[in-house]
C-alpha cells in the first residue's frame, strides 16, 4: 500500500544555462569550448496532498556522452530535444514511492521508450547512446531526490533506509552468481548500510590535467586568457595546494602517453604532490597497450609508478560488445570503470571481466549511482566519484555522493579549472565547494533538507524555462 511519506512527480521546469570554458577541454578525440547545463525543477506531492519543489543540474557534455563524427551541434540539439521530452514525461509519471523507487521505475520503463522514440526520429542517422539519455535524465532524477528531502524536511541521504523506503535492496539488486558461496545477500539491506555516516566535511580534490592543458611556459602560444586564473600546472598546484593529479591520455599514441605521464609526474614530484591517476578516455582497444606503459613506468620510473593510485577506463564504453578480459591490467594497478558503468548490471559484468573498482557519477542519475554504490561495496569493489566539470548546483550532489561513498581518495573536481566564473552566484552561498584550499573542498555549508542547496537555488537569475509541464 505504500507509505505516507511516498511522493509522485506532478510538475517540471527545464532551463538551459550556457557555459564557455576559459581554455579548450578535450574529451577523447574531440576538443570543445562550449557546454550547456540543464537545470531542472521538479514538484512532488505526498499522499496527503502536500507538495514541494526540488532542483537538479547536469552539464550536457556532448563529447563525453556521445563521442562521434556527427557534428557537435546536431548531437547537442538531440540531447536538448530529449530533455524537453523528459520534462513532459516526468510531470505525468504517476508512480508513487521513495525517489529511489520512482527513479528506478522511470529508468526501467520510461527512459528506454523515450530514447527509442528520439532515435526513431533520427532514422537513417547515428543513434543517440544510452549514456546520453542517462545524462539528460539525471537532472530530473536529482531534482526528484531533492524535492523528497525538502518536502519531508530532512537531508535526502537520511532517507535511504527502511523508515522511508518501501522495499529493500533485493528488489533492485542481485549478487554476482560467480561469487558462489561468498555472494552477498541484499535481503533486508538498505542503501544507508553502505554509506559513510556522518559524511566527510572535507574532501581531497583531484585536479584534471587535460590533454590540451599547458604544463610549461614553452606550451603557451599567447592565445591563453589573461583572467587572473592560473595557466600552468605548477601555478594551479601552488595556488590550490593540490596533492592529487588526474592525467588525461590519448590511448592511441603510446609514446605521447608515456612522455605525458613523465612530464606531469616530474611537476608532481617537484611540487610535493602525492598521487597520480591515468585516464585513457576509452580509446584503447587492447590491454597490452596499457600494460606496456605501466611496465615501462615501473622499470624506468618506479617512484612515479608508486604514485599512480589507479587507472581509469582505458577501454571502449560498450562493455557488452567489448568483453575484454582486463585482469592483466588490474593485476598491475587498480582498474576503475567509468563510462562503462551505466548501472549495477554493467558493474557486475565489469567485475566478471576483471575490473577492480567503479567511478560513480551523479550525471548517470542519483538513483543509479546509489544502486551501483551498494552493489560495488557489497562485492568489495573500491569506489571513486568522478567529475563532469560540474558547476553551479551540479557541484553539490556530486560532492555529497563522494562524501557518503567512502572513496579510495577524495573526489575529482575540475569545474573551477575550466569554468571558474560560472558558479560565482552559488559560491556566495557555498564558498568552500567552488574553490580548493590546501588541496581540499569544504562541504560544511551544505546543510538542511534535500541536497542542502539552501539559498543557492535562488541567487541566480534564471532565463525563461525552455519547457514546463504539470503543476507549477
DRENVO-667707 format. One record per residue: x, y, z negated of N, C-alpha, C, O in turn; residue in one letter. Coordinates in steps of 0.02 Angstrom, whole numbers, plus 50000, padded with zeros to 5 digits. Example, Ala and Ser with C-alpha at 12.3 -4.5 7.8 and 13.67 -1.06 7.14 Angstrom:
506604971649610506154977549610506604983549610507124983449577A506424988849646506844994749643506455000249606506705005749598S
This chain:
500414993950000500005000050000500425006350000500165011850010X501075005649989501505011549987501515014749919501185012549872X501905020149914501995023749851501715030749858501675033449913X501535033749801501285040649804501825045549829501665051149850X502455043549826502995047849849503105047449925503505051249952X502755042849958502845042050031502665048550067502245052450045X502985049550124502835055350166502765053050238502935047450256X502495057550279502505056750352502655063450383502465068650355X502985063550441503105069950475502465072550507502085068750537X502355079050502501745081950531501895088050575501435090550608X502505090550575502655096350616503405097050628503805094950586X503595099850685504295100450703504415107050740503975109650774X505025109550733505265115250772505985113950793506375111250754X506155115850854506815114650882507125121250904506815125150939X507745122350883508125128250903508785126050934509085121150913X509015129750984509675128551013510125134450997509955140251011X510705133050967511185138150948511835136950987512175132050975X512005141351034512615140451073513235142151033513235146650992X513765138351046514415139751015514955139251068514915135151114X515465143451062516035143251108516665142351067516805146151020X517055137151085517675135751049518195141151065518225143651120X518595142851014519115147851024519675145351069520015149251103X519785138751070520265135651114519935129451144519445126951116X520185126751199519875120951230519875114851183520345113851144X519335110951187519255104851147519245098951195518855098851242X519685094051183519745088451228519425082251198519595080151143X518945079251235518645072851217518815067851272518555068451328X519255063051257519445058251308519735061851368520205065851360X519475060551428519755063751488519475070751501519695074051549X519005073051461518655079351476518835084751426518895083451366X518905090851451519055096651408518485101651415518295103451471X518225104051359517665108651360517785114451312518235114351271X517375119651320517405125451275516725126751241516705129251185X516185124951275515515126851251515125120751228515175115451258X514755121651174514315116451149513685119751121513705125351097X513135116151126512505118451097512355114451035512385108351036X512185117850981511995114550920511235114450915510905119550923X510955108550902510235107750895510055108350821510255104250780X509665113550804509425114350735508675112750734508295115250776X508475108750687507795106150685507485107250617507815106450565X506845109150617506455109450556505895104250561505535104050611X505825100150510505295095150507504875096350445505145097050390X504215096750454503755097250397503465090350383503245086850429X503465088450319503165082150298502605083550249502575088850218X502165078650242501655078950189501645072350152501805067150181X501445072550088501375066450050500645064250049500225067350080X500505058850014499835055950015499325060349978498725059349985X499565065149940499115069749905498995076149946498615080549925X499325076750003499235082550046499735088050035499715093150070X500195087349986500725092349977501225091850034501345086450061X501525097550053501985097450110502605101650095502605105750050X503115100450135503745104150128504125103650194504015099050233X504585108350205505005108350264505715106250247505955107550192X506035102950294506735101250288507105102950352506795104050405X507765103150348508175105450404508725100450420508995097050376X508885099950484509445095950507509775099250566509445102950603X510405097950576510775101050632511325096550656511675093450617X511395096050722511915091950753512155095250817511755097450858X512815095750827513065098150891512945092950946513095087050936X512685095151002512575090651059513225090251099513285093251152X513705086651073514375086251103514365081451162514515075551156X514175084151219514035080151278514625075851298514545069951314X515225078651297515815074951320515955068951277516235063951300X515775069351213515885063751168515345058451174515505052451176X514715060451179514165055651180514055052651249513745047251255X514285056051301514135053751369514735055151414514695059451458X515295051651405515865052651449515695050451519515465044851530X515805054751568515565053351635515855058451684516105063751664X515815056651748515985061451801515385065551822515445070051863X514795063851795514195067851808514325074951782514595075751727X514135080151819514265087051797514035088151725513495085951705X514455091751687514315092951617513635096251608513255094451563X513475101151650512845104751644512245100051652511745100851617X512295095351697511755090551707511655086151645511095084851624X512215083851617512165079651557511875083651499511445081151462X512105089851490511845093851435511095095251444510715095051395X510885096651504510175097851517509765091651500509215092251473X510035085751515509675079551498509605078751422509075076751398X510145080251385510105079751312509605084751284509225083051239X509615090851309509155095851283508435093951300507975095151260X508335090951358507665088651376507415083151330506835083051311X507865078551311507675073351264507515076251196507045074051163X507885081351174507735084651111507025087551111506675087151061X506825090451168506155093251173505625087851168505105088851136X505755082051199505285076551193505255073751122504725071851098X505825073651089505845071351019505445075950973505145073750925X505445082450989505055087150950504315085150948504005085350895X504045083151005503355080951008503265074150974502775073050938X503735069650987503655062750962503685062450886503305058750855X504135066250856504195066150783503565069150750503345066650698X503285074350779502705077550749502095073050749501665073550705X502055068550797501465064150800501615057050775501195052650780X502205055950747502395049350723502065048250655502285051150605X501555044250652501135043850592501335038750541500915036550501X501975036750540502195031650493502325034750424502655039950418X502065031450372502175033650303502765029850272502905024150291X503115033150225503625029650187504165034250162504105040450167X504675031350135505295034850118505635036750185505525033250234X506035042050187506335043950251506765038550283506815038150344X507085034350242507465028850271507005024050308507175021350360X506405022950280505925018450311505615021650373505545018350424X505425027950368505135031450426505665032150482505515030850540X506275034050462506805034850511506975028350546507085028250607X506995022850508507135016350538506595014350587506735011850641X505965015550568505415013850613505455017950678505325015350732X505645024250672505715028350733506275025850777506195025450838X506835024050747507395021450786507225014950821507465013650876X506815010850789506635004350817506085004950870506115001450920X505605009250859505005009350901505005014950952504845013851011X505175020950931505065026850973505675028751015505605030051075X506255028950984506835031451021506995027351083507145030251135X506985020651080507105016851142506605018551197506795019051255X505975019351178505465021051228505605027851259505555028651320X505775032751217505895039451242506515039651286506535043251336X507025035751269507625035451310507465032251378507695034551430X507075026851376506875023651439506495028551484506615028851544X506045032451454505665037351493506125042651522506055044651580X506605044951481507065050151505507485047451563507615051051611X507695041151558508105038251611507695036551673507955036551729X507045035151663506615034051721506555040451762506515040251823X506565046151727506535052551763507195053951799507225058151843X507725050351779508375051151812508485045651864509055043951880X507955042851890508005037251937508515038851992508485044052024X508965034152002509485035052053510095038652028510595039252065X510075041151967510655044551937510875040751875510515036651848X511475042251853511755038751795511315039451734511085044851718X511205033851700510765033851641511105037051581511705036451571X510705040451541510945043051477511075037251429510635032951423X511645037051395511785031451350511425032151283511185037451265X511395026551247511065026251182511395030951132511045034051092X512055031651135512395036151088512135043251096512045046751046X512015045351157511745052151168511045052751138510885057951109X510645047551145509975047751115510005048051039509615051651008X510475044451010510555044750937510735051650913510475054150863X511195054950949511395061650930510815066450934510725070650890X510425065950987509825070250993509345069050935509055073750908X509255062750917508775060950865509025062750795508625063750749X509685063250787509965063950720509745070250684509645070150623X509665075850720509465082050686508765081250657508625083850602X508325077750692507645076650666507655071950606507315073150556X508055066750610508115061950555508405065350493508165064250437X508925069450502509205073150446508685077750414508635078150353X508295081250455507785085750429507255081950390506995084450340X507085075950413506605071750377506855070050307506495070750258X507485067950302507775066250236507785072450192507625072150132X507985078150220508005084350181507305086250156507225088050098X506815085950200506135087850181505865083450125505515085950080X506025077050126505805072550074506075074650006505705074949957X506725076150003507015078349940506735085049918506605086049858X506635089649964506345096149947505645095349919505475098449869X505235091249951504545090249928504525087449857504105089549817X504985082949842504975079749775505445083249725505485081249667X505795088449748506205092349703506825088749678507055090049622X507105084249719507685080349698508195080049756507995080449814X508845079249741509325077949794509135071549831508955066649799X509185071449896508965065649933509385059449916509135053849920X510015060349896510425054649877510195051449811510435046149793X509755054749776509465051849715508845047749730508535045049684X508665047149794508045043549811508155036849846507675033449862X508785034949856508915028749892508905022849844509405019349836X508335021849812508275016749760507565014249755507125016449791X507445009449709506795006249703506255011049679505665009849693X506435016249645505925021049622505565024249681504965025349678X505925025649734505635029349791505515024949853505055026349891X505915019749862505865015749923505375009949913505305007349858X505025008149967504535002749964504844995849973504574990849949X505414995550007505724989050022506474989450007506774994750012X506754983649988507474983449976507844982650042507534982450096X508494982150038508904982150099508804975950142508974975950201X508534970550113508424964450152507904965550206507854961550253X507514970950201507024972450253507354975250316507054975550369X507994977350310508344980650365508984977050385509164977250444X509314973950338509984971250349509994963650342509614960850302X510424960450380510554953350373511314952350368511694955850401X511534947750326512254946850318512574943750380512234941250424X513224944050382513614940850436513614933350424513914931050375X513284929650467513234922450458513924919150459514014913850430X514404922250493515074919350496515434919650429515944916350419X515154923550382515464923850315515314917650274515614916650222X514844913550297514694907250263514454908350191514024912650179X514734904450145514514904950075514684911650044514384913549994X515154915250074515344921850047514894927450072514974933150053X514404925750115513964930950142513564934150086513264930550045X513534940750083513164944150030512414943650042512184942750099X512034944249990511304944649995511084951849984511344955249940X510614954150025510344960850017509674960949979509384966249969X509444955049960508814954749923508884958149856509354956849819X508414962549840508424966049777508924971649772509004974649719X509264973049827509774978349826509524984449865509154983849914X509734990349841509534996649872510165000749887510694999449857X510135005449932510735009249951511105012249892511725012549893X510745014349841511065017649784511635013449755512115016149728X511575006749759512085002349731512745002749769513265000649743X512725005349829513335005749870513605012849874514095014049910X513305017449839513505024449842513935026349781513865023449727X514375031149791514785033949737514355038849698514115043749725X514255037449634513865041849591514245042749526514445037749496X514345048949500514175055149536514635056149596515185053349599X514405060249642514795061249703515425065349688515455069049639X515905064649732516515068649727516355076049738515965077649783X516645080349699516545087549706517055090749754516945096349778X517605087249766518105089649815518305083749859518315078049838X518455085349921518665080249969519305082550005519355088350026X519775077950013520365079250054520125080050127519725076050151X520375085150161520165086650229520685084350280521275085750273X520445080750331520865078950388520825084350440520275086750457X521395086350466521455091350520521545087750586521955083150591X521175089650637521215086550702521765089950744521755096050753X522225086050769522725088450816522505086250885522655080650907X522145090650920521875088950985522405088251038522965090651031X522215084951092522685083751146522915090151180523445090151213X522535095551174522725101951203522995106851152523185112451169X523025104851089523235109551036523995110751040524375105951045X524205117051038524925118451040525265116550974524995117550920X525865113750980526245111850921526805116850906526915118650848X527135119250958527715123650950527615129950992527165130251035X528025134950980527985141251018528025140151093527695143551132X528425135151113528505133851184527865131451217527795131651278X527375129051177526745126651205526255132351220525755131251253X526405138451196525955144051207526065147051276526635147451299X525515148951309525585151751376525325158951381525295161751436X525125161851324524885168651324524135169451331523865174951323X523785163951346523055164251353522695163051287522085163351285X523075161651235522765159851171522415165851139522625171551151X521905164651100521545170251067521975173551014522355170150978X521925180051009522275183850957521735186050906521555191850903X521495181150868520925182450825521085181650751520635181650708X521735181150735521925180650665521955173650638522205172550582X521705168750675521735161750653522375158550680522635160750731X522625153350647523235150150670523175147250739522625145350761X523735146850774523765143650839524185137250836524015132250867X524725137450799525185131850796525045127350736524795129650684X525195120950743525045116050691525365117950625525055117450572X526005120050626526345121750564525975127250526525925127150465X525715132050564525365137650532524705135350500524515137750447X524355130750533523755127850502523925124150438523595125050387X524455120050441524645116150382524815120750323524605119550267X525195126050337525405130550284524815134650257524745135550197X524385137050303523825141150280523335137250238523095139750187X523175131050259522645127250226522915121950178522515118450146X523575121450172523855116450126523705109350147523595105050104X523705108050212523475101650237523955095950220524565096950216X523675090050210524085084050196523915078350243524275073250243X523385078850282523155073350325523025075950396522655080650406X523345072750445523285074850515523045069050558523325063650557X522515070450596522245065550644522485067450713522355073050736X522825062850747523155064350810522755061350868522685055250873X522485065650911522135063350971522645061151023523115064851039X522555055151050523005052451101522615051251166522005051651167X522975049651219522665048851284522405041651295521875040751325X522775036751271522565029851280522705026951349522555021151361X522975030951394523145028451462523835030851484523995030651544X524235033151437524905035651451525335034351389525395038551345X525625028351387525965026151326526555030651307526665031851248X526915032951357527485037251342527255043751311527545046051261X526725046851339526465053051311526205051851240526335055851195X525835046451230525545045051165526095044051112526035046751057X526615040451129527145039251081527505045851065527645047251006X527665049651116528005056051105527565060851063527825064651022X526915060651075526465065051037526455063050964526465067350920X526445056550950526475054350880527115056550847527115058750789X527675056050883528315058150855528325065750843528565067950791X528075069550890528095076850883527655079150824527875083350784X527055076450819526625078150762526915075450698526895078850646X527185069450701527485066550641528065070550613528145071050553X528475073350657529035077450634528785083550597529045085250544X528275086850625527985092650590527685090550524527755094050474X527345084850524527035082350462527555081350408527455083350350X528105078150425528645076950376528955083550353529055084550293X529095087950401529405094350383528965098350335529215101650290X528305097950344527845102050306527545098450245527125101250210X527775092450232527555088950172526875085550176526575084050125X526635084250237526015080450244526115073250223526685070750223X525575069950205525625063250177525385057850225525655052350225X524875059350265524545054150304524425056450376524315062250391X524455051450421524275052350491523755046950510523725041650480X523365048450561522965043250593522975044650668523055050350690X522885039350707522905039950780522225038250809521935033050793X521975042650852521325041750884521425041350959521605046350991X521315035350988521425034351059520815035851102520845035351163X520255037751070519665040151106519385035351159519185037451213X519375028951142519005023951183519285022851252518935020151295X519905024851265520165024551334520635018651345520895017751400X520745014451294521205008851300520815002551321520265001351294X521084998651368520724992751390521074986251372520864980851393X521614986651333521984980651313522324981851246522694986651238X522204977551197522524978351131523284978851136523604981851093X523584975751187524304975851193524574983051199525134984451178X524174987551227524384994551234524494997651165525005000851153X524024996751120524084999451052524634995851014525034999050979X524654989251020525164985450984525874987651003526304988150960X525984988951067526654991051089526854997651057527424998551037X526385002351054526545008851022526675007950948527145010850921X526255004050915526355002950843527014999350828527375001150782X527174994250868527784990550856528404994850869528894994450832X528374999050920528935003550932529005008650876529565010150854X528445011150852528465015950797528765012650734529165015850700X528575006450720528845003050662529605001950669529975002850621X529825000250729530544998850739530965005150739531515005150712X530705010550768531105016550778530975021950726531425025950711X530365022150699530185027450651529785024350594529185025750587X530095020150553529715016550502529365021050452528835019250426X529645026850438529315031350390528665034050419528165034650384X528665035550484528045037850516527535032250520526935033350512X527785026250534527335020450535526995019650466526405018150462X527375020750414527085020250347526575025650332526115024550293X526655031550364526175037050354525525035950392525015039250378X525525031350441524935030150482524435026050442524535020050431X523905029350419523435026150373522975021250409522835015850383X522755022950469522315018550508522315020750581522565026150597X522035016550623521965018050695521215018250710520825014050686X521015023250750520305024250763520135022750836520445025450882X519635018550846519275017150908519695017850972519585022551010X520165013250984520535013751047520125011251107520265013151164X519625006951094519325002951148518635005551167518345009551130X518365003551225517755006551252517165006451204517105002151160X516725011251215516125012151174515705005751169515525003651114X515555002751227515064997451231515354990851207515644987051247X515284989651143515604983751112515304977251140515664972351148X514654977251154514334971151176514584968951245514594962951260X514774973751287515024972051353515784972051357516074970651409X516114973751302516854973751298517064970151234517334973251188X516924963751232517024959851170517764957651164517924951751169X518194962451153518904961051144519034958451074518764960951024X519464953451070519724951351005520284956250986520794956551019X520164960050932520634965450914521024963850851521304968250819X521044957450832521374955550770522124957250771522424958550719X522424957050830523134958550833523284965750814523794967150784X522834970350831522914977350811522784978050736523174981250701X522244975150713522054975750643522564972550597522614974350538X522954967750623523484964750583524054969550571524434968750523X524124974650614524654979550607524434985550565524794987750520X523834988150580523564993850543522804993050539522504990250584X522494995550485521764995450483521474998650546521695004050567X520974995250575520684997450638519954999150627519554994950607X519785005550639519115008050623518685009050685518915012050734X518075006550682517575007950733517325015050725517255017450669X517185018350780516875024950778516305025150829515725023950812X516465026750892515945027250943515555020750951514965020950968X515875015050940515535008650948515045007050892514595002850900X515115010350835514725008550775514065012250774513935016350730X513635010850824512985014250828512535012250770512145016450745X512585006050747512135003550695512464997550661513004995450681X512134994950610512444989650570512534983250611512994979350597X512094981950660512184975950701512834976150740513174971050747X513004982150765513644982750801514234982650754514774980550772X514134985050692514654984350642514784977050628515354974850622X514254973150625514324965850615514704962750673515154958650661X514534964550734514904961950791515634964050789516084960050803X515754970350771516444972650765516844968650714517414966850726X516534967250658516874963250607517054956350634517604953850620X516604953350673516734946750701517304946950752517654941950762X517394952750785517934953450834518594955650803519104955850837X518584957150738519214958650704519314965850682519844967450655X518814970150693518884977050669518904977150592518564973150559X519294981750564519384982050492518844985950457518564983750407X518694992050483518264996650447517825000550494517814999450554X517455005250465516945009050502517025016450487517095018450430X517005020550540516975027750533516245029950542515965029350596X515945032350489515245034450490515185041550515515645045650508X514605043050545514465049850568513725051250558513305047150575X513555057050530512855058850522512525060150590511915059950595X512925061450642512635062750708512345056550740512045056950793X512415050750708512075044650731511455043250689511205037650688X511225048150654510665048350607510885046650536511305042350525X510595050250489510705048750418510465041750402510805038050365X509895039850430509635033150418510125027850439510285023250401X510385028350500510855023450524511505023450485511795018150473X511745029350466512365029850427512305026350360512755022750339X511735027350325511635024150260511615016650267511915013050227X511245014150317511195006850326511875003850345512054998550320X512245007150389512905004650408513375004750348513775000150339X513335010050308513745010550248513625004550202514105001450178X512995003050191512824997450145513074990850173513354986750136X512954989650238513174983350267513934982650264514194977450244X514284987950283515014987650283515294986450213515734982350204X515034990150165515294989350097515144982350069515574979450035X514564979750084514394973050060514854967750089514964962550058X515144969150148515594964450180516324966450173516764963850208X516464971050127517164972750111517524976850162518134976850164X517154980450204517464984550256517564991650230517084994650206X518164994350234518285001350212517945006250258517785004650316X517845012350232517455017450268517855023850278518285025550238X517695027350332517885034250340517255038050362516765035050384X517275044650356516745048850383517085053850429517505057750408X516885053550494517215057550545516775063250569516165063050562X517105068250595516785074450614516545074350687516785070250727X516095078750703515925080350772515965087850779515535091050809X516495090750750516565097950744515925100950715515625105550743X515715098250657515105100550625515195107650600515705109450569X514695111750613514685118650591514005120150560513545116050561X513945126150533513305128550508512995123350461513345120550419X512345121950468512035117250422512305110150431512295106250384X512545108450491512785101650503513345099550459513445093550448X513735104350432514305102650390514075099650323514435095550294X513495101450299513305099550231513125092150225513425088850183X512665089350265512555082150261513175078050278513275072650251X513585080650324514215077350342514655076450281514915070950269X514745081650242515165081250183514835077150128515175073550091X514175077650121513835073650070513895066250084513975062250038X513865064350148513965057250164514655054850143514715049550113X515165058850157515845056950137515915056650061516245052250035X515605061450026515665061749954515315055849920515515053849865X514815053049952514455047349923514695040649950514535035449921X515075040750005515275034450036515865031150001515905024950000X516315035149973516925032249946517385030250003517515024350014X517635035150040518035033850100518745031750082518965032350025X519105029350133519805027450124520235033450106520735032750071X520035039450131520395045550115520005051550141520045053250200X519645054750097519335061150113518855061050171518465056350180X518885066450212518405067350267518735071350322519135075850308X518575069750384518795074050439518355080250442517745079750437X518665086050449518285092250454518665097150497519165100050476X518435098050559518815102150606518415107950635518665111450679X517795109050612517405114650639517755121250630517715125650674X518115122050574518455128450561519065129350606519335134950610X519295124150640519845124950687519595127750754519915132250783X519035125150778518815126750845518255131950847518195135650897X517865132350795517305137150791517315140850724516825140550687X517855144250708517945146850639517435152150619517295152950560X517155155750667516665160850650515945158550657515485162250640X515845152450681515165150150694514755149550630514145150350632X515075148350574514725146950511514765152550460514645151450401X514925158550483515005164050435514385165350393514455166550333X513775165250421513195166250377513135160850323513025162350264X513205154550343513145149050295513725149150245513635147050187X514315151550267514885151850221514775156950165515105156450113X514335161750175514185166450121513825163050063513825165550007X513525157250077513175153350026513625147749999513635146449939X513995144550044514425138850026515135140050050515355136750098X515505144550019516165146450046516665140750046517115140650088X516605136050001517105130749994517085125350046517545121250050X516555125150087516495119650135516655121550206516665117350251X516785127950218516955130150285517675132550291517895134450345X518045132350236518755134050236519105129050191518865127350137X519685126750213520065121750175520585125350132520975129350156X520595123750067521085126450021521455120649988521155115849965X522135121149986522535115749958522355109049989522375103849956X522195109350054522045103150089521375100050073521245094350091X520945103750039520315100850016519725105350032519805111350046X519135102350030518505105950035518145105549968518155100349936X517825111049948517485111449883516735111149893516435115549924X516425105849868515715104649877515295106949818514695105449815X515575110549771515235111949708514615116249716514195116349671X514555119949772513965124049781513375120249811512815122849814X513495114049832512955110049863512555106749807512735101349783X512035110149786511625107749730510885108949749510735112749795X510445105649713509735106849724509425101349766509755096449782X508785102149783508405096749816508615095849889508935100149919X508415090049916508595088449985509345087749992509665084349952X509615090850043510345090950053510685096550016511295097550024X510325100349975510635105649937510855111549979511335114949961X510515112750035510695118450077510625125050040511025129550050X510115125549997509985131949964509815137350015509465136150063X510085143250003509935148950046510265148550115510155152950157X510665143350127510985142650193510485141650249510655142750307X509875139650232509365138850284509045145450305508685145650355X509165150750268508825157150281509285162850299509055168150319X509945161950292510405167550302510535169150375510805174450391X510355164650419510485165650491509825167750525509305164750512X509855172750568509285174550609509255169850669509705169950711X508735165850672508685160950724508355163850786507955168550782X508525161050844508165163050905507465160150904507275156550858X507075161650956506425158450962506505150850969506965148451002X506055147250938506065139950946505965138151019505545140951053X506365133351043506295131151113505735126051120505485124851175X505545123051064504985118251064504715117850993505075118650944X504055116650988503745115550924503135111250934502835110950988X502945107750880502365103350884502075102250815502445102550766X501435100850812501115099150749501025105150703500975110850725X501005103650637500865108650586501445113550579502025111450582X501295119950570501815124950558502025124850485502455128650464X
